[in-house]
């Protein structure tokens, strides 16, 4: 979550309250709102508190028009009802809420089957608050396995990954004192190169991370080629380096739309996989999943057992108490849609992404980097001949119409490349896509009349504001 500081100078200006909001009291009704940066001295009515908070939240962006986030912004009303019914259930308290725990177990079993575990009954896994926590757990397992293989090692271990990884992997390496060895982008390759990754491995490598669906452009990394390169490395050197697949988005897309793509537990070198239930798993935030192919891939000493909530409860997570509502919603969605339902939803989303990408390309002002044919995500930059504006101007102008579309620069060695990325999710319909294209088309004549790109902070990405 974001790190917040207290206000440099507390704002204690009294704010007037609409008389309709306040309820009658002996003094004659509330006319001033409570302070914002310290607790009020006395309670206020629930309806007044609700209205004050509700009105301030109106200034947030519209989540359905947010084409920056991968996170689910729409679910069926029945799922929302189930989540409300489970909001008071603590996921960690499996003795008190055994049926919620059972639904979590079933989700793990379904994902193990979906990801072609050799023996789904032997696979182990757990729910998390999201893919970031799941990646931390997978990284911890890789590091512990390396430590057990090298009990006398004094050198800092390392983890190999593409420079396009999500920031959670940088956090893992920082927090757990692992050297991050990053494969840079080169030319038109915007993610990890298998041979380059294998070339960075040594006896202190705990694993290699492959991304099934890059945050930067939506492309799949070649997991099978990566495993083949590591197989060849083992034949030459004896180094046996495991692979973790960060399938935050793609692990809930590829099984339904790219069935012939081999990326999962069918590859013996893949030790673990994570995904975000709250991305293309189609559940509101926050829920993620981490799975290991078998018990050997998850060292037993990382699993803690406690009995002070009742029963013998194994737990492997960074968090302890957390709501069970999202896990219940994940089970609901898996049960509700089934394989065919997920296939239909993800295909519809990919069709929307491909359709918009083609229309963007047809405008003539832009060059596509990806086309939405892997993740339902595409990225584009301005064509070489466009000098009057840049992608940051496009993002800024789209936000004036309510569309939240990020523009940002790529990492090394392609810092020269700035792009706009469009994430298409369930709920972003063909109708909304047409409205998006209408607004993009409408703003182009004004952008073309600019004398040059608008000033901005060097290297800064666009942020939402009213």
KEPALUM-830266 format. One record per residue (C-alpha): x, y, z; residue in three letters; residue number from 1. Coordinates in Angstrom, 3 decimals, always signed. Layout:
<pt <X; Y; Z>; "ALA"; NUM> ...
This chain:
<pt <+0.000; +0.000; +0.000>; "UNK"; 1> <pt <+1.046; +3.615; -0.358>; "UNK"; 2> <pt <+3.131; +5.142; +2.414>; "UNK"; 3> <pt <+1.454; +8.204; +3.889>; "UNK"; 4> <pt <+2.771; +11.016; +6.024>; "UNK"; 5> <pt <+0.757; +13.204; +8.326>; "UNK"; 6> <pt <-0.167; +16.708; +7.136>; "UNK"; 7> <pt <+2.629; +19.237; +7.387>; "UNK"; 8> <pt <+0.093; +21.710; +8.732>; "UNK"; 9> <pt <-3.221; +20.238; +9.913>; "UNK"; 10> <pt <-6.160; +21.750; +8.094>; "UNK"; 11> <pt <-8.584; +22.717; +10.833>; "UNK"; 12> <pt <-10.753; +25.075; +8.835>; "UNK"; 13> <pt <-14.382; +24.510; +9.798>; "UNK"; 14> <pt <-16.434; +23.083; +6.956>; "UNK"; 15> <pt <-20.120; +23.757; +6.698>; "UNK"; 16> <pt <-22.439; +20.773; +6.609>; "UNK"; 17> <pt <-25.576; +20.689; +4.512>; "UNK"; 18> <pt <-28.469; +20.990; +6.996>; "UNK"; 19> <pt <-30.047; +17.981; +5.301>; "UNK"; 20> <pt <-27.089; +15.847; +6.462>; "UNK"; 21> <pt <-27.240; +16.715; +10.168>; "UNK"; 22> <pt <-29.823; +15.272; +12.469>; "UNK"; 23> <pt <-31.679; +17.295; +15.078>; "UNK"; 24> <pt <-29.934; +17.647; +18.434>; "UNK"; 25> <pt <-30.411; +19.871; +21.473>; "UNK"; 26> <pt <-28.047; +22.490; +20.041>; "UNK"; 27> <pt <-30.061; +22.789; +16.851>; "UNK"; 28> <pt <-28.288; +20.471; +14.386>; "UNK"; 29> <pt <-24.753; +20.092; +13.078>; "UNK"; 30> <pt <-23.484; +23.036; +11.053>; "UNK"; 31> <pt <-19.756; +22.254; +10.988>; "UNK"; 32> <pt <-18.028; +19.061; +9.926>; "UNK"; 33> <pt <-15.685; +17.287; +12.347>; "UNK"; 34> <pt <-11.897; +17.785; +11.987>; "UNK"; 35> <pt <-10.108; +15.857; +9.241>; "UNK"; 36> <pt <-6.742; +15.145; +10.841>; "UNK"; 37> <pt <-7.647; +14.345; +14.427>; "UNK"; 38> <pt <-10.441; +12.357; +15.996>; "UNK"; 39> <pt <-13.546; +14.391; +16.797>; "UNK"; 40> <pt <-14.391; +14.908; +20.443>; "UNK"; 41> <pt <-17.901; +13.506; +20.216>; "UNK"; 42> <pt <-19.720; +10.987; +18.033>; "UNK"; 43> <pt <-21.911; +11.991; +15.125>; "UNK"; 44> <pt <-24.871; +10.171; +13.663>; "UNK"; 45> <pt <-24.199; +7.269; +11.282>; "UNK"; 46> <pt <-26.135; +8.936; +8.468>; "UNK"; 47> <pt <-24.090; +12.149; +8.769>; "UNK"; 48> <pt <-20.805; +10.240; +8.910>; "UNK"; 49> <pt <-21.826; +8.199; +5.879>; "UNK"; 50> <pt <-22.788; +11.255; +3.845>; "UNK"; 51> <pt <-19.553; +13.097; +4.623>; "UNK"; 52> <pt <-17.418; +10.130; +3.581>; "UNK"; 53> <pt <-19.627; +9.316; +0.596>; "UNK"; 54> <pt <-19.409; +12.845; -0.785>; "UNK"; 55> <pt <-15.617; +12.974; -0.520>; "UNK"; 56> <pt <-15.293; +9.637; -2.329>; "UNK"; 57> <pt <-17.268; +11.033; -5.268>; "UNK"; 58> <pt <-14.016; +12.735; -6.301>; "UNK"; 59> <pt <-12.363; +9.371; -6.988>; "UNK"; 60> <pt <-12.163; +8.200; -10.579>; "UNK"; 61> <pt <-14.767; +5.884; -12.085>; "UNK"; 62> <pt <-13.333; +2.384; -11.698>; "UNK"; 63> <pt <-15.165; +1.082; -14.780>; "UNK"; 64> <pt <-13.339; +3.659; -16.924>; "UNK"; 65> <pt <-9.971; +2.809; -15.396>; "UNK"; 66> <pt <-7.997; +1.222; -18.231>; "UNK"; 67> <pt <-4.779; +1.382; -16.192>; "UNK"; 68> <pt <-5.579; -1.273; -13.618>; "UNK"; 69> <pt <-5.618; -5.037; -14.113>; "UNK"; 70> <pt <-7.868; -5.386; -11.054>; "UNK"; 71> <pt <-11.498; -6.513; -11.371>; "UNK"; 72> <pt <-13.989; -3.653; -11.182>; "UNK"; 73> <pt <-17.250; -5.533; -11.804>; "UNK"; 74> <pt <-18.840; -8.656; -10.368>; "UNK"; 75> <pt <-22.355; -10.029; -10.372>; "UNK"; 76> <pt <-24.710; -8.872; -7.598>; "UNK"; 77> <pt <-24.885; -12.415; -6.217>; "UNK"; 78> <pt <-21.119; -12.384; -5.632>; "UNK"; 79> <pt <-21.402; -9.061; -3.819>; "UNK"; 80> <pt <-24.115; -10.545; -1.569>; "UNK"; 81> <pt <-21.911; -13.536; -0.718>; "UNK"; 82> <pt <-19.002; -11.236; +0.075>; "UNK"; 83> <pt <-21.201; -9.150; +2.364>; "UNK"; 84> <pt <-22.352; -12.299; +4.136>; "UNK"; 85> <pt <-18.721; -13.289; +4.753>; "UNK"; 86> <pt <-17.260; -9.924; +5.673>; "UNK"; 87> <pt <-16.985; -10.894; +9.358>; "UNK"; 88> <pt <-15.283; -14.256; +8.739>; "UNK"; 89> <pt <-11.573; -14.427; +9.465>; "UNK"; 90> <pt <-9.900; -16.552; +6.790>; "UNK"; 91> <pt <-7.164; -17.682; +9.159>; "UNK"; 92> <pt <-9.597; -19.133; +11.694>; "UNK"; 93> <pt <-10.157; -22.425; +9.938>; "UNK"; 94> <pt <-11.485; -24.193; +13.038>; "UNK"; 95> <pt <-14.259; -21.627; +13.513>; "UNK"; 96> <pt <-15.055; -21.340; +9.791>; "UNK"; 97> <pt <-14.390; -24.837; +8.416>; "UNK"; 98> <pt <-16.587; -24.433; +5.336>; "UNK"; 99> <pt <-14.754; -21.281; +4.280>; "UNK"; 100> <pt <-11.506; -23.201; +4.719>; "UNK"; 101> <pt <-12.936; -26.007; +2.602>; "UNK"; 102> <pt <-13.775; -23.585; -0.204>; "UNK"; 103> <pt <-10.181; -22.341; -0.117>; "UNK"; 104> <pt <-8.948; -25.946; -0.382>; "UNK"; 105> <pt <-11.238; -26.580; -3.348>; "UNK"; 106> <pt <-9.938; -23.464; -5.118>; "UNK"; 107> <pt <-6.360; -24.707; -4.695>; "UNK"; 108> <pt <-7.363; -28.097; -6.090>; "UNK"; 109> <pt <-9.128; -26.506; -9.065>; "UNK"; 110> <pt <-6.105; -24.338; -9.873>; "UNK"; 111> <pt <-3.728; -27.295; -9.566>; "UNK"; 112> <pt <-5.860; -29.143; -12.105>; "UNK"; 113> <pt <-6.153; -26.065; -14.327>; "UNK"; 114> <pt <-2.367; -25.624; -14.326>; "UNK"; 115> <pt <-1.722; -29.308; -15.113>; "UNK"; 116> <pt <-0.007; -30.360; -11.908>; "UNK"; 117> <pt <+1.332; -33.931; -12.421>; "UNK"; 118> <pt <-0.694; -35.026; -9.401>; "UNK"; 119> <pt <-3.227; -32.351; -8.406>; "UNK"; 120> <pt <-3.762; -34.071; -5.072>; "UNK"; 121> <pt <-0.045; -33.686; -4.294>; "UNK"; 122> <pt <+0.120; -29.978; -5.169>; "UNK"; 123> <pt <+0.101; -27.561; -2.239>; "UNK"; 124> <pt <-1.077; -23.989; -2.189>; "UNK"; 125> <pt <-2.816; -21.208; -0.343>; "UNK"; 126> <pt <-4.754; -18.025; -0.848>; "UNK"; 127> <pt <-3.069; -14.675; -0.276>; "UNK"; 128> <pt <-4.030; -11.012; -0.270>; "UNK"; 129> <pt <-2.832; -10.764; -3.875>; "UNK"; 130> <pt <-0.031; -11.698; -6.226>; "UNK"; 131> <pt <+2.495; -9.549; -4.385>; "UNK"; 132> <pt <+2.187; -11.671; -1.258>; "UNK"; 133> <pt <+2.074; -14.829; -3.377>; "UNK"; 134> <pt <+5.342; -13.822; -5.080>; "UNK"; 135> <pt <+6.957; -13.167; -1.692>; "UNK"; 136> <pt <+5.978; -16.655; -0.542>; "UNK"; 137> <pt <+7.253; -18.260; -3.747>; "UNK"; 138> <pt <+10.520; -16.339; -3.457>; "UNK"; 139> <pt <+10.918; -17.410; +0.168>; "UNK"; 140> <pt <+10.466; -21.052; -0.849>; "UNK"; 141> <pt <+13.087; -20.697; -3.597>; "UNK"; 142> <pt <+15.556; -19.102; -1.209>; "UNK"; 143> <pt <+15.015; -21.731; +1.503>; "UNK"; 144> <pt <+15.451; -24.570; -0.999>; "UNK"; 145> <pt <+18.732; -22.979; -2.143>; "UNK"; 146> <pt <+19.880; -22.605; +1.474>; "UNK"; 147> <pt <+19.214; -26.288; +2.154>; "UNK"; 148> <pt <+21.212; -27.258; -0.954>; "UNK"; 149> <pt <+24.054; -24.929; +0.055>; "UNK"; 150> <pt <+24.161; -24.992; +3.892>; "UNK"; 151> <pt <+27.687; -23.546; +4.080>; "UNK"; 152> <pt <+27.210; -20.791; +1.478>; "UNK"; 153> <pt <+28.329; -17.329; +2.581>; "UNK"; 154> <pt <+27.672; -15.519; -0.711>; "UNK"; 155> <pt <+24.496; -13.537; -1.224>; "UNK"; 156> <pt <+21.966; -15.516; -3.282>; "UNK"; 157> <pt <+20.553; -14.104; -6.505>; "UNK"; 158> <pt <+17.299; -14.235; -8.453>; "UNK"; 159> <pt <+17.148; -13.911; -12.257>; "UNK"; 160> <pt <+14.280; -12.040; -13.924>; "UNK"; 161> <pt <+13.482; -9.627; -16.714>; "UNK"; 162> <pt <+13.640; -5.913; -16.060>; "UNK"; 163> <pt <+9.911; -5.847; -16.834>; "UNK"; 164> <pt <+8.904; -7.645; -13.623>; "UNK"; 165> <pt <+6.318; -6.124; -11.324>; "UNK"; 166> <pt <+7.698; -4.096; -8.417>; "UNK"; 167> <pt <+6.822; -6.850; -5.914>; "UNK"; 168> <pt <+9.891; -8.783; -7.098>; "UNK"; 169> <pt <+12.132; -5.796; -6.424>; "UNK"; 170> <pt <+10.581; -5.644; -2.969>; "UNK"; 171> <pt <+11.243; -9.339; -2.399>; "UNK"; 172> <pt <+14.909; -8.995; -3.290>; "UNK"; 173> <pt <+15.244; -5.928; -1.083>; "UNK"; 174> <pt <+13.378; -7.316; +1.920>; "UNK"; 175> <pt <+14.950; -10.808; +1.844>; "UNK"; 176> <pt <+18.463; -9.694; +0.854>; "UNK"; 177> <pt <+18.616; -11.383; -2.512>; "UNK"; 178> <pt <+20.581; -9.936; -5.423>; "UNK"; 179> <pt <+18.267; -9.054; -8.307>; "UNK"; 180> <pt <+19.883; -9.913; -11.631>; "UNK"; 181> <pt <+17.828; -8.240; -14.316>; "UNK"; 182> <pt <+17.779; -9.072; -18.008>; "UNK"; 183> <pt <+17.341; -5.718; -19.815>; "UNK"; 184> <pt <+15.070; -5.026; -22.764>; "UNK"; 185> <pt <+16.777; -4.855; -26.149>; "UNK"; 186> <pt <+15.394; -3.531; -29.424>; "UNK"; 187> <pt <+11.900; -4.900; -30.034>; "UNK"; 188> <pt <+12.226; -7.479; -27.233>; "UNK"; 189> <pt <+10.324; -6.083; -24.275>; "UNK"; 190> <pt <+10.765; -8.943; -21.830>; "UNK"; 191> <pt <+13.193; -11.623; -20.655>; "UNK"; 192> <pt <+15.459; -13.457; -23.112>; "UNK"; 193> <pt <+15.853; -17.149; -22.130>; "UNK"; 194> <pt <+19.504; -17.452; -23.156>; "UNK"; 195> <pt <+20.433; -14.208; -21.406>; "UNK"; 196> <pt <+18.652; -15.393; -18.256>; "UNK"; 197> <pt <+20.497; -18.722; -18.286>; "UNK"; 198> <pt <+23.763; -16.870; -18.781>; "UNK"; 199> <pt <+23.264; -14.952; -15.526>; "UNK"; 200> <pt <+22.787; -18.100; -13.435>; "UNK"; 201> <pt <+25.446; -19.470; -11.107>; "UNK"; 202> <pt <+25.673; -21.687; -8.026>; "UNK"; 203> <pt <+24.049; -18.926; -5.929>; "UNK"; 204> <pt <+20.950; -18.567; -8.121>; "UNK"; 205> <pt <+17.781; -19.466; -6.197>; "UNK"; 206> <pt <+15.601; -19.439; -9.311>; "UNK"; 207> <pt <+14.417; -17.648; -12.434>; "UNK"; 208> <pt <+11.124; -15.776; -12.636>; "UNK"; 209> <pt <+9.131; -15.950; -15.855>; "UNK"; 210> <pt <+6.229; -13.566; -16.376>; "UNK"; 211> <pt <+3.069; -14.808; -18.054>; "UNK"; 212> <pt <+1.748; -11.429; -19.026>; "UNK"; 213> <pt <+4.134; -8.476; -18.724>; "UNK"; 214> <pt <+2.797; -5.427; -16.909>; "UNK"; 215> <pt <+4.494; -3.173; -19.443>; "UNK"; 216> <pt <+2.866; -4.428; -22.639>; "UNK"; 217> <pt <+0.756; -7.524; -21.924>; "UNK"; 218> <pt <+3.072; -9.970; -23.711>; "UNK"; 219> <pt <+3.797; -13.516; -22.498>; "UNK"; 220> <pt <+7.362; -14.448; -21.699>; "UNK"; 221> <pt <+8.513; -17.703; -23.392>; "UNK"; 222> <pt <+8.372; -19.984; -20.337>; "UNK"; 223> <pt <+8.986; -23.211; -22.283>; "UNK"; 224> <pt <+12.046; -21.708; -23.989>; "UNK"; 225> <pt <+13.284; -20.471; -20.620>; "UNK"; 226> <pt <+12.998; -23.968; -19.154>; "UNK"; 227> <pt <+14.768; -25.427; -22.198>; "UNK"; 228> <pt <+17.643; -22.971; -21.772>; "UNK"; 229> <pt <+17.932; -23.957; -18.096>; "UNK"; 230> <pt <+17.799; -27.660; -19.053>; "UNK"; 231> <pt <+20.741; -27.071; -21.365>; "UNK"; 232> <pt <+22.542; -25.172; -18.603>; "UNK"; 233> <pt <+22.124; -28.137; -16.265>; "UNK"; 234> <pt <+23.498; -30.504; -18.880>; "UNK"; 235> <pt <+26.587; -28.304; -19.295>; "UNK"; 236> <pt <+27.246; -27.305; -15.699>; "UNK"; 237> <pt <+25.127; -29.429; -13.372>; "UNK"; 238> <pt <+23.293; -26.343; -12.092>; "UNK"; 239> <pt <+19.640; -27.209; -11.414>; "UNK"; 240> <pt <+17.770; -23.887; -11.352>; "UNK"; 241> <pt <+14.006; -23.910; -10.669>; "UNK"; 242> <pt <+11.499; -21.593; -12.354>; "UNK"; 243> <pt <+8.674; -19.657; -10.774>; "UNK"; 244> <pt <+5.935; -18.445; -13.119>; "UNK"; 245> <pt <+4.432; -15.118; -12.135>; "UNK"; 246> <pt <+1.058; -15.613; -13.765>; "UNK"; 247> <pt <-0.573; -12.676; -11.985>; "UNK"; 248> <pt <-2.772; -12.138; -15.039>; "UNK"; 249> <pt <-1.925; -14.728; -17.688>; "UNK"; 250> <pt <-2.387; -17.791; -15.490>; "UNK"; 251> <pt <-6.140; -17.092; -15.616>; "UNK"; 252> <pt <-6.141; -16.331; -19.343>; "UNK"; 253> <pt <-3.790; -18.812; -21.058>; "UNK"; 254> <pt <-5.477; -22.008; -19.745>; "UNK"; 255> <pt <-8.705; -20.980; -21.471>; "UNK"; 256> <pt <-7.559; -19.180; -24.622>; "UNK"; 257> <pt <-4.072; -20.607; -25.287>; "UNK"; 258> <pt <-4.481; -24.267; -24.403>; "UNK"; 259> <pt <-1.589; -25.373; -26.624>; "UNK"; 260> <pt <+0.834; -22.988; -24.929>; "UNK"; 261> <pt <+3.040; -24.966; -22.538>; "UNK"; 262> <pt <+3.991; -22.744; -19.600>; "UNK"; 263> <pt <+2.717; -24.429; -16.424>; "UNK"; 264> <pt <+3.408; -27.558; -14.330>; "UNK"; 265> <pt <+3.678; -29.587; -17.537>; "UNK"; 266> <pt <+7.238; -28.255; -17.536>; "UNK"; 267> <pt <+9.141; -30.213; -14.845>; "UNK"; 268> <pt <+11.341; -27.197; -14.068>; "UNK"; 269> <pt <+8.341; -25.063; -13.016>; "UNK"; 270> <pt <+8.298; -25.329; -9.229>; "UNK"; 271> <pt <+5.586; -22.804; -8.416>; "UNK"; 272> <pt <+2.990; -20.509; -9.950>; "UNK"; 273> <pt <+1.065; -17.523; -8.625>; "UNK"; 274> <pt <-1.945; -15.641; -9.898>; "UNK"; 275> <pt <-4.205; -12.794; -8.860>; "UNK"; 276> <pt <-7.769; -13.891; -8.263>; "UNK"; 277> <pt <-8.630; -10.220; -8.328>; "UNK"; 278> <pt <-7.307; -9.709; -11.850>; "UNK"; 279> <pt <-8.375; -12.087; -14.603>; "UNK"; 280> <pt <-9.573; -14.448; -11.882>; "UNK"; 281> <pt <-12.577; -12.065; -11.989>; "UNK"; 282> <pt <-12.870; -11.339; -8.248>; "UNK"; 283> <pt <-12.905; -8.004; -6.440>; "UNK"; 284> <pt <-9.602; -7.185; -4.640>; "UNK"; 285> <pt <-7.827; -8.584; -2.821>; "UNK"; 286> <pt <-7.137; -12.266; -3.324>; "UNK"; 287> <pt <-4.205; -14.097; -4.853>; "UNK"; 288> <pt <-3.051; -17.700; -5.062>; "UNK"; 289> <pt <+0.318; -19.427; -4.724>; "UNK"; 290> <pt <+0.759; -23.082; -5.726>; "UNK"; 291> <pt <+3.731; -25.450; -5.604>; "UNK"; 292> <pt <+3.893; -28.577; -7.769>; "UNK"; 293> <pt <+4.435; -30.835; -4.720>; "UNK"; 294> <pt <+5.464; -30.795; -1.066>; "UNK"; 295> <pt <+9.150; -30.960; -1.979>; "UNK"; 296> <pt <+8.890; -27.565; -3.671>; "UNK"; 297> <pt <+7.652; -25.917; -0.449>; "UNK"; 298> <pt <+10.014; -26.569; +2.479>; "UNK"; 299> <pt <+8.064; -27.812; +5.471>; "UNK"; 300> <pt <+9.911; -25.520; +7.897>; "UNK"; 301> <pt <+8.268; -22.486; +6.295>; "UNK"; 302> <pt <+4.833; -23.726; +7.347>; "UNK"; 303> <pt <+3.791; -22.722; +10.862>; "UNK"; 304> <pt <+1.229; -24.498; +13.004>; "UNK"; 305> <pt <-0.768; -22.754; +15.708>; "UNK"; 306> <pt <-3.500; -23.985; +18.016>; "UNK"; 307> <pt <-4.593; -20.845; +19.841>; "UNK"; 308> <pt <-7.578; -20.347; +17.546>; "UNK"; 309> <pt <-8.649; -23.939; +18.075>; "UNK"; 310> <pt <-7.466; -27.051; +16.236>; "UNK"; 311> <pt <-4.111; -27.644; +14.555>; "UNK"; 312> <pt <-3.844; -24.939; +11.912>; "UNK"; 313> <pt <-0.997; -24.891; +9.365>; "UNK"; 314> <pt <-0.351; -21.447; +7.921>; "UNK"; 315> <pt <+2.054; -20.122; +5.315>; "UNK"; 316> <pt <+1.425; -16.447; +4.693>; "UNK"; 317> <pt <+2.799; -13.011; +5.486>; "UNK"; 318> <pt <-0.566; -11.945; +6.874>; "UNK"; 319> <pt <-2.510; -13.669; +9.615>; "UNK"; 320> <pt <-6.035; -12.330; +9.994>; "UNK"; 321> <pt <-7.784; -11.356; +6.771>; "UNK"; 322> <pt <-11.324; -11.560; +5.409>; "UNK"; 323> <pt <-12.686; -14.755; +3.910>; "UNK"; 324> <pt <-15.046; -12.893; +1.583>; "UNK"; 325> <pt <-12.680; -12.779; -1.398>; "UNK"; 326> <pt <-11.907; -16.500; -1.178>; "UNK"; 327> <pt <-15.626; -17.260; -1.113>; "UNK"; 328> <pt <-16.086; -14.971; -4.124>; "UNK"; 329> <pt <-13.305; -16.829; -5.967>; "UNK"; 330> <pt <-14.994; -20.166; -5.349>; "UNK"; 331> <pt <-18.316; -18.681; -6.455>; "UNK"; 332> <pt <-16.770; -17.484; -9.715>; "UNK"; 333> <pt <-15.004; -20.779; -10.457>; "UNK"; 334> <pt <-18.238; -22.645; -9.723>; "UNK"; 335> <pt <-20.447; -20.161; -11.567>; "UNK"; 336> <pt <-18.457; -19.967; -14.807>; "UNK"; 337> <pt <-16.626; -23.262; -15.152>; "UNK"; 338> <pt <-14.083; -23.669; -17.923>; "UNK"; 339> <pt <-16.467; -22.748; -20.714>; "UNK"; 340> <pt <-17.690; -19.659; -18.894>; "UNK"; 341> <pt <-14.147; -18.439; -18.211>; "UNK"; 342> <pt <-13.253; -19.132; -21.835>; "UNK"; 343> <pt <-16.199; -17.067; -23.062>; "UNK"; 344> <pt <-15.439; -14.149; -20.733>; "UNK"; 345> <pt <-11.712; -14.045; -21.511>; "UNK"; 346> <pt <-12.324; -14.454; -25.252>; "UNK"; 347> <pt <-14.772; -11.567; -25.207>; "UNK"; 348> <pt <-12.224; -9.418; -23.388>; "UNK"; 349> <pt <-9.456; -10.354; -25.829>; "UNK"; 350> <pt <-11.759; -9.598; -28.778>; "UNK"; 351> <pt <-12.414; -6.123; -27.370>; "UNK"; 352> <pt <-8.677; -5.512; -26.893>; "UNK"; 353> <pt <-7.827; -6.660; -30.405>; "UNK"; 354> <pt <-10.623; -4.583; -31.887>; "UNK"; 355> <pt <-9.538; -1.374; -30.184>; "UNK"; 356> <pt <-5.884; -2.009; -31.029>; "UNK"; 357> <pt <-6.733; -2.312; -34.720>; "UNK"; 358> <pt <-8.747; +0.908; -34.617>; "UNK"; 359> <pt <-5.950; +2.752; -32.820>; "UNK"; 360> <pt <-3.484; +1.594; -35.472>; "UNK"; 361> <pt <-5.868; +2.668; -38.254>; "UNK"; 362> <pt <-5.809; +6.262; -36.969>; "UNK"; 363> <pt <-2.309; +6.554; -38.424>; "UNK"; 364> <pt <-0.814; +8.505; -35.510>; "UNK"; 365> <pt <+0.296; +5.509; -33.480>; "UNK"; 366> <pt <+2.492; +2.425; -33.625>; "UNK"; 367> <pt <+1.378; -0.705; -31.778>; "UNK"; 368> <pt <+3.849; -2.618; -29.618>; "UNK"; 369> <pt <+1.327; -5.334; -28.726>; "UNK"; 370> <pt <-2.128; -6.114; -30.070>; "UNK"; 371> <pt <-4.021; -7.692; -27.193>; "UNK"; 372> <pt <-3.587; -11.197; -28.570>; "UNK"; 373> <pt <-1.940; -12.559; -25.393>; "UNK"; 374> <pt <-3.159; -10.709; -22.321>; "UNK"; 375> <pt <-6.196; -8.578; -23.297>; "UNK"; 376> <pt <-3.806; -5.632; -23.069>; "UNK"; 377> <pt <-2.102; -3.559; -25.709>; "UNK"; 378> <pt <+0.489; -0.808; -25.706>; "UNK"; 379> <pt <+1.165; +1.841; -28.324>; "UNK"; 380> <pt <+3.413; +4.803; -28.894>; "UNK"; 381> <pt <+3.274; +7.734; -31.298>; "UNK"; 382> <pt <+4.386; +7.148; -34.873>; "UNK"; 383> <pt <+7.865; +8.481; -35.763>; "UNK"; 384> <pt <+6.428; +11.307; -37.857>; "UNK"; 385> <pt <+4.263; +12.643; -35.005>; "UNK"; 386> <pt <+6.089; +15.638; -33.484>; "UNK"; 387> <pt <+3.245; +17.810; -32.159>; "UNK"; 388> <pt <+2.412; +15.681; -29.124>; "UNK"; 389> <pt <+3.474; +12.580; -27.219>; "UNK"; 390> <pt <+1.785; +9.722; -25.341>; "UNK"; 391> <pt <+1.679; +11.784; -22.142>; "UNK"; 392> <pt <-0.473; +14.367; -23.942>; "UNK"; 393> <pt <-2.771; +11.566; -25.116>; "UNK"; 394> <pt <-3.129; +10.222; -21.579>; "UNK"; 395> <pt <-3.767; +13.677; -20.142>; "UNK"; 396> <pt <-6.448; +14.536; -22.685>; "UNK"; 397> <pt <-8.215; +11.182; -22.312>; "UNK"; 398> <pt <-8.456; +11.793; -18.577>; "UNK"; 399> <pt <-10.413; +14.950; -19.284>; "UNK"; 400> <pt <-13.145; +12.628; -20.573>; "UNK"; 401> <pt <-12.872; +10.336; -17.545>; "UNK"; 402> <pt <-10.634; +7.640; -19.063>; "UNK"; 403> <pt <-7.760; +6.606; -16.789>; "UNK"; 404> <pt <-5.070; +5.471; -19.219>; "UNK"; 405> <pt <-1.409; +5.456; -18.127>; "UNK"; 406> <pt <+1.540; +6.732; -20.116>; "UNK"; 407> <pt <+5.042; +5.786; -18.958>; "UNK"; 408> <pt <+8.583; +5.102; -20.088>; "UNK"; 409> <pt <+10.048; +1.617; -20.470>; "UNK"; 410> <pt <+12.939; +0.362; -18.276>; "UNK"; 411> <pt <+16.566; -0.287; -19.369>; "UNK"; 412> <pt <+17.660; -0.526; -22.137>; "UNK"; 413> <pt <+14.591; +1.086; -23.712>; "UNK"; 414> <pt <+14.167; +4.206; -21.589>; "UNK"; 415> <pt <+13.808; +6.050; -24.886>; "UNK"; 416> <pt <+10.403; +4.436; -25.433>; "UNK"; 417> <pt <+7.236; +5.957; -23.932>; "UNK"; 418> <pt <+3.900; +4.216; -24.370>; "UNK"; 419> <pt <+0.220; +4.266; -23.535>; "UNK"; 420> <pt <-1.162; +0.974; -22.218>; "UNK"; 421> <pt <-4.824; -0.064; -22.377>; "UNK"; 422> <pt <-6.014; -2.897; -20.102>; "UNK"; 423> <pt <-9.302; -4.499; -21.147>; "UNK"; 424> <pt <-11.175; -6.346; -18.411>; "UNK"; 425> <pt <-14.507; -8.050; -17.931>; "UNK"; 426> <pt <-17.097; -5.269; -17.884>; "UNK"; 427> <pt <-15.292; -3.178; -20.507>; "UNK"; 428> <pt <-17.816; -3.853; -23.245>; "UNK"; 429> <pt <-17.860; -3.208; -26.979>; "UNK"; 430> <pt <-20.067; -0.182; -26.274>; "UNK"; 431> <pt <-17.545; +1.310; -23.834>; "UNK"; 432> <pt <-14.773; +0.520; -26.322>; "UNK"; 433> <pt <-16.603; +2.526; -28.989>; "UNK"; 434> <pt <-16.959; +5.449; -26.574>; "UNK"; 435> <pt <-13.249; +5.260; -25.835>; "UNK"; 436> <pt <-12.397; +5.346; -29.540>; "UNK"; 437> <pt <-14.811; +8.233; -30.099>; "UNK"; 438> <pt <-13.046; +10.287; -27.429>; "UNK"; 439> <pt <-9.560; +9.372; -28.689>; "UNK"; 440> <pt <-10.512; +10.260; -32.265>; "UNK"; 441> <pt <-12.122; +13.527; -31.191>; "UNK"; 442> <pt <-9.067; +14.838; -29.340>; "UNK"; 443> <pt <-6.544; +14.105; -32.121>; "UNK"; 444> <pt <-7.183; +17.251; -34.238>; "UNK"; 445> <pt <-6.387; +19.454; -31.236>; "UNK"; 446> <pt <-3.271; +17.472; -30.400>; "UNK"; 447> <pt <-2.060; +17.701; -33.988>; "UNK"; 448> <pt <-2.299; +21.499; -33.798>; "UNK"; 449> <pt <+0.075; +21.706; -30.824>; "UNK"; 450> <pt <+3.500; +23.195; -31.433>; "UNK"; 451> <pt <+5.096; +20.333; -29.509>; "UNK"; 452> <pt <+4.622; +17.970; -26.570>; "UNK"; 453> <pt <+3.525; +19.567; -23.309>; "UNK"; 454> <pt <+6.208; +19.970; -20.602>; "UNK"; 455> <pt <+6.353; +17.276; -17.949>; "UNK"; 456> <pt <+8.695; +15.928; -15.299>; "UNK"; 457> <pt <+11.363; +13.812; -16.951>; "UNK"; 458> <pt <+10.583; +10.101; -16.695>; "UNK"; 459> <pt <+7.343; +10.659; -14.795>; "UNK"; 460> <pt <+4.280; +8.592; -15.522>; "UNK"; 461> <pt <+0.875; +10.161; -15.656>; "UNK"; 462> <pt <-1.270; +10.235; -12.535>; "UNK"; 463> <pt <-4.964; +10.730; -11.988>; "UNK"; 464> <pt <-6.308; +14.122; -10.976>; "UNK"; 465> <pt <-9.488; +16.111; -11.495>; "UNK"; 466> 
